[in-house]
Structure formats: C-alpha cells, structure tokens
C-alpha cells in the first residue's frame, strides 16, 4: 500500500475518534488526559494528531496512539478498523 493511502486511513481513524469524542462530550484535553496520562500537555498531543503542523501535515497516527485513543474512548480497535473498511468500501462504490 502506498504512503498516501496509509495517511488517508490514519485520517479516517482520527475522524472516527473525533466523532466518538464529541458523542461522549469530551474535550480534546479530557481525551488527551485519558489517552496519555502523565503527558505534560495532553490537549496538544491530541491536536498534533488532528491539525496540520508547520510542514502542512498532522503528525502520523502510530499504532500505539491508535490503541491509546481506542482505549480512552472505550472503543474496540477491531470495530474502528471495521468502520474504516466500511468507509473505504463506500468510497470505492462512488467511483
């Protein structure tokens, strides 16, 4: 799989996490504290995964970050992966 497709999948995961966060009424800071306890600036950690940085791209979503966010939001990692697959299938059908 090429790098562009991998980044697209990572962005889909972040969108799913954002939706879950909002449904649960959590702020970025609250999610950051749950996902990264002990992190000096938990809100900034979440923002770095969502928002473009100086070079125009957000930080890449590493597997550990994916797992930490699933755990913090009470989401099953396999279900998040299934949602991403469903989104990809729907996008393919539109083409």
N, C-alpha and C positions, 0 to 999 in steps of 0.2 A: 504494500500500500504506500502511495507516495505521501510525502510530508504534508502537503496541502489537505489531503483527505483526513489525515490524522488530526490536524489542527481543527478542522471542521467538526469532527466528532467530539473533541475536547470542548469546543464552544457549545455544542448541543448539550453536553453534560452540564456545563455551567448554567445554561438556560433552565434546565430541569431543576437544578439546585436552587436557582433564584425563585422559581415558581413555588417550590416546596417551602422555602424560607418565608416568602410572603404569605402563603396559606397558613403557616404556623404563627404569623405575626411576629417574626423575629427580625430584629435589625441586623445589619451586616456585623456590627460589633458583637451582638449577642451570639450570632452564629460563629463568629471568629473565636469567641471565648469557649464555646462548646467544642469546636473542631480542633483548636490549637491552645489548650490550656497552658498557661505559663508563657505564651508568646507576648513580648512586650507591647506590641501594637496589633491586636487581633483584627481590628477593622481594616487596617492597611493590608494585612495578609489576604483577606477576602477580596479587597479591591484590586490587589495586584493580579489576581486570577481572572478578574472581570473586565478591567478597564485598560485601555491602551496606555503604554508607558512611553518613555522618551523616544524609543525607536519605532513607535507606532503600533506595537503589538502587546497584548496582555501576556503575562507570564504563562508558560505552558503548564497544563494540568498534569502533574505527575501522579502515578498510581497511588502513592501514599496520601496525596491531597484528596484524590477521588475517594479513597476509603475513609479518610477522616471526615469528609463532608457527608458521605452516606451515613456514617455512624452518628454524627452530630444531629442530623435531620431525622434519624430513625428510619432511614430508607435502606432497603435491601439492595446491595450492589448489583445483584443479578437482575433485579427489576428495573433499575436505572438503565442497565445495558439493554434490556428488552425494549424499553421506551425509545432509546436511541435507535435501535434497529427498526422499530416501527416508523419512526420519523424518516429514516433513510428510505424505507420502502415506499412511503407515501410520496416522498420527493421524486423517487425514480418513476413512479406511476404518472406523475405530472409531466414528465419529459416526453 
